[in-house]
Amino acid sequence: MTYESKQPIIAHRSPCPISRSLDLLGDRWTLLIMRDALFLNGRTFADFCSSREHIPTNLLSDRLRKLVEWGLLAKVPYQTRPTRYEYVPTELGKTLKPVLRALKLFGEEHLDNHQTNERT
């Protein structure tokens, strides 16, 4: 399936589809933002800020901007005076659901016994 989009051109390191996907999604935060948007009903900047991973606000702003540019999220005003926006997964963004489910399954099967830095 192909998607028509006004996405920016990304310089890829390799013709490999996995490498090209990582050029887009391979940083520490992008898939976590998409997880929150797709599965945890994250919509607003505040929703994403309150994620348990505590993404720094400057990085969150940058990743949300890129996800909108790439067509994975749509920035939709939900309030005026002041204008506030929510970030809604697009059809293209929704295609990441099986990827995130596979990562979740991998983590559950192979990483559940590993310690985390999470403070309880």
Backbone hydrogen bonds, N-H to C=O, Kabsch-Sander energy under -0.5 kcal/mol:
donor,donor_aa,acceptor,acceptor_aa,energy
12,H,10,I,-0.7
20,R,16,C,-2.6
21,S,17,P,-2.2
22,L,18,I,-2.3
23,D,19,S,-1.8
24,L,20,R,-0.9
24,L,21,S,-0.6
25,L,21,S,-3.0
26,G,22,L,-2.4
33,I,29,W,-2.2
34,M,30,T,-2.2
35,R,31,L,-2.3
36,D,32,L,-2.3
37,A,33,I,-2.3
38,L,34,M,-2.8
39,F,35,R,-2.9
40,L,35,R,-1.0
40,L,36,D,-0.7
42,G,36,D,-3.3
45,F,85,Y,-0.5
48,F,44,T,-2.1
49,C,45,F,-2.3
50,S,46,A,-1.7
51,S,48,F,-1.2
54,H,51,S,-1.9
60,L,56,P,-2.5
61,S,57,T,-2.5
62,D,58,N,-1.8
63,R,59,L,-2.9
64,L,60,L,-2.8
65,R,61,S,-2.1
66,K,62,D,-2.2
67,L,63,R,-2.9
68,V,64,L,-2.1
69,E,65,R,-2.5
70,W,66,K,-2.7
71,G,68,V,-1.1
72,L,67,L,-2.3
73,L,67,L,-1.6
74,A,88,V,-2.9
76,V,74,A,-0.7
76,V,86,E,-3.0
78,Y,84,R,-2.8
79,Q,84,R,-1.3
84,R,79,Q,-2.0
86,E,76,V,-2.8
87,Y,43,R,-3.3
88,V,74,A,-2.6
88,V,86,E,-0.6
90,T,72,L,-2.0
93,G,71,G,-0.5
94,K,90,T,-2.3
95,T,91,E,-0.8
95,T,92,L,-1.0
96,L,93,G,-1.8
97,K,94,K,-1.6
100,L,96,L,-2.5
101,R,97,K,-2.5
102,A,98,P,-2.2
103,L,99,V,-2.1
104,K,100,L,-2.4
105,L,101,R,-2.5
106,F,102,A,-2.5
107,G,103,L,-2.5
108,E,104,K,-2.6
109,E,105,L,-2.6
110,H,106,F,-2.6
111,L,107,G,-2.1
112,D,107,G,-0.6
114,H,111,L,-1.8
